[in-house]
């Protein structure tokens, strides 16, 4: 991909801080953080909730299933706007959209069909606000 955006993660007790700065050079423009989760840990659940605050920016949460996609980059995502105050975000799995490099194929699976295979949870920022620092702080992530 070749971008030069900066992204860093600092755990601090129960809070994870994801911060950095997006850069447009070399077709950049996004930064992301991911965490492995146990296969099957979302099975039987209907959604996910977490608390977050940020520097008034738009973010996306990603849930990544094991895939036979040749690049391994298919995921389910949902957008949210974070503010400078702690808020609780709650998303039903039915509202997540399937994505392969920005595209949703017509025969895209539903997240509910692949919950057992989800092995990664992440956050991404790609709002095209360049050279301005961002900060996303997240805590209490749980499936319900």
N, C-alpha and C positions, 0 to 999 in steps of 0.2 A: 504494500500500500504506500509506503514511503513517506508518510506524513511526519511532521516534527512537533506535533502537539505534546504538551507535557501533562502527565497525570500521575498522581501519587496517592498512596493510601497510608493512613496512620490510624491504627486501632488505639482507642483510649478508653479502657474499661468496657462498658457495654455499648459504646458509640464507635462507629467507624467513620472517619473523615476522608472523603475523596476530594482532592483539590488539584488544581492545575491551571492551564491556560491553553486555549485552542489557537492553533496557527494555521494559516492558509497555505503556507509554502509546501511544495512537493505534493500537492493534492491532499493536504491535511484537512483537518476540520472536525475531528472527533477524538474523544478520550474515553476509555472504559475501564471498568474494574469488574473482576469476576471471582466467584468463590465456588469451589466444588461443594455439592451437597450429596447426600446419600441417595442412591437409586431407590425409588419406591417411597421416599419420604413425603411426597405430595399426594400419593395415591389415596383415594377416598376423601380427599379434601375438595372444597369448592372454590377456594380463593386464597389470597395472601394479603396480609396487612403489615404495615411498618410505620414507624414515626420518622419524620425527616424535616430538616430545615436546610435552607440553602441561600445563595446569593441571588434570589429572584431570577432564576433561570429555568429553562425547560430541560427535562431529563426523560430517560426511558428506562424502564425496568425490563430486563431480559431473562427468560427462562429457556435454557438450552437442553434439548433432548439428545440422546445418542442418535446419530443419523448415519445413513448410508450416502448422504450427499457427498459428492466427490471432494468438496473443500471442507466439509464438516462445519459449515457456518450457518446452518439453518437455526432459527430460534423463534420464540414467541415473545412478543413485546407489547408494552403498553406505555403510553406517554403520560407524563404528569408535570405540572408546574409547581415548583417549590418556592416557598417564601422564607423570609428571615425568622419566622416564628415556627416553633415545633407544631406540626400537624400530623394527624393520623391519616394515612392513605390506605384504602381498602379496595382491592380489585378482585372481581370474580374472574375465575379462569376462562369463562365463556367470552370475556371481553378482550382477551389477549389476541393479537393478530400474528399469523405466521409470516415470517420474513426470511428471504434468502437474498442478501445483498440489496435490500430495498425493494424487492419484488415479492408479490404474493401470487403464487401460481393458482390457476382456477381450481385445481384439485387439492388445494392445501388442506392438511389435516387440522383437526381441532385440538386444542391443548388437552381437553378432557380425554381424548383418545390416546395420548402419549404421556400421561402424568407419571407412570411408573418409570419411564425412560429419562425423565428430567434429571440431570446430574450437575447442573450449573446454574447459579443465580448471579445476575450482574446488573450494573447500572452503566448507562452511556450518556454522554452529552455530545450533541452535534448541532447546536442551535445557530451556528455560523456567526456567533459573536466572538470575533478574533481579538487577541492581544489584551483581553480583559480577564483577570483571574476569576475562577469559579471555586465554590466550595459547596459540597453536599455532605451533610452529616446525617447518618442513619442509625436507628436503634430499634430494638424489639421487633425484628422480622419474624413473622410466624404464619404458618398456613392454618386455615380454619375450615 
